[in-house]
């Protein structure tokens, strides 16, 4: 494939690559604590803490927006973000 840029990434497909430091996992919470998402987010936060790795806490990052706008504006019924919450 002449002329194409080929990017090289470490293989992150097995536990050994994680233990060896070749890859660093990032944990990501759901954007809401509503319904069962709250217990899932608590488990994700605890797992990130125990693993000592990066946590992107979407629920806490969107807390100010959620206090200002109703869920119907920020999220679809399954809590996937709508455009207004993606701009925050």
Buried (B, 14 or more C-beta within 10 A) or exposed (E): EEEEEEEEEEEEEEEEEBEEEEBEEEBEBBBBBEEEBBEEBEEBBEEBEEEEEEBEBBBBEBEEBBEEBEBEEBBEEEBEBBEEBEEE
